[in-house]
Amino acid sequence: MIVVDNASRDGTREMVNVQFPTVEYIENKDNLGPAVALNQGLAAALPWADYVLIANNDIVVHRGSLGKMLEFLRRNPDISGCCARLLNPDGTPQYTRTHIMRLLPRDPAKSGPATFPGNGFALYRSKVFKWIGGYDETFFFFNEDLEWAERAKRAGFHFYYLADVTVTHWGGAGEMHARPASMWICFGATYTIFDATTLFLPPSSSMASL
């Protein structure tokens, strides 16, 4: 397991060292944003891993979830990644985005193809990142996963949403500390993703290090 710490100040480092001493811990002195942190974790994992699980820091994994995802990918070699269904802390369904763009809502209780597996809780084959690269670091916060999903789609990779695999997502725990700033960052990220996908701009060169 690899943990990338974006300058937390809540005792995470001490807790991990004591309770999970075998974890590879990457600590950043400043908050570099999700894209940079994810790329750091990927750079550490890709040389030896066949699969890469990406999960938010506010996820509670349910027993058996990861095993089901791994078994699904092993039984479906044409699928390059799969994502889980998100639940609220009280056990009620939470909106789980599974498509880059979709006119009609999908039934969250039914599994099916997905174009946006996201970073909430998703298991990928390592070859996807080796082929198309990591996350574009020009996105500091929001939409780095959307831009990546668009590149993966254009490259011909296929993903799947597993409705029977669930995790609890506390939802925006870190974002809530700076809600006004987050909204402005979201606007900027949305503009950037529109610009990149509309004009077909090349991805950030920072991804070439993976």
NORVEN-V919635 format. One record per helix or strand of 2 or more residues. SS is the DSSP state (a for helix, b for strand). FROM is the first residue (numbers start at 1). TO is the last residue. Records with the same first field share a line. If there is no record, write none. Layout:
# NORVEN-V919635
SS=FROM-TO  FROM-TO
This chain:
# NORVEN-V919635
b=2-6  24-28  51-55  59-61  81-87  112-114  121-125  159-169
a=12-19  34-45  65-75  126-132  144-154  175-199  205-209
